[in-house]
Amino acid sequence: MNRELQTFVGGPLQTNAYLFPGKDGWICVDAPQGIAAFLREKKIRVETLLLTHGHFDHIWDAALLVSEHQAVVYAHPADFPILHHPIGYQKYGIPGKCPPLEKLTPLPLPPHGLVRWGCSGHEFILYHIPGHCPGSVAYYEPRCARLFDGDILFAGGVGRWDIPGGSRQDLLQGIRRYLLPLPPQTKVFPGHGRPTTIGSERETNPFLREEEGI
């Protein structure tokens, strides 16, 4: 098993989760459906769960990681309401019920801002970039030039803004202000789809062209 970075893809929307070693266990970024069973099979203990945002496909197994691993869950406070009281997804044709999260630790982030933050032997720069979800967060690790950004920036795309709490202007402005200035070799690990780099998205992403006007 790759001790540097492990990717898990699960749930009805093929959501990515990322695992890498922390100080006293593993750090997990997001918790799609099926990751709890995967961790049991691999005998991996997660000490920290970093949520990129509160949408159901990213938090489906989060309550299991708390009960089975006693994982500490970090999220932006703007998403606490939907984490405490997940909305129903049956209207979208998705079966099952996403358990609520009651024990949450707020990330030390100002609104629309950034902060340098240490967690379990890793140092991150956190960026609050709403627009897809009010509490969307990107975790940038300068030491190894990698970014975990949930549904903010994808290979050739960006997160949806046509859902409750979405804003095209906030999303594109946040990407341009915080993510595009990162080193071009920065590896982007999104919530869906393949990895990409900041340099590639800066040059080719059609949503980020100057003529978009944002």
Secondary structure, 3 states (H helix, E strand, C coil): CCCCCEEEEECCCCEEEEEEECCCCEEEECCCCCHHHHHHHHCCCEEEEECCCCCHHHHCCHHHHHHHHCCEEEECHHHHHHHHCCCCCHHHCCCCCCCCCCCCEECCCCCCCEEEEEECCEEEEEEECCCCCCCCEEEEEHHHCEEEEECCEECCEECCCCCCCCCHHHHHHHHHHHHCCCCCCCEEEECCCCCEEHHHHHHHCHHHCHHHCC
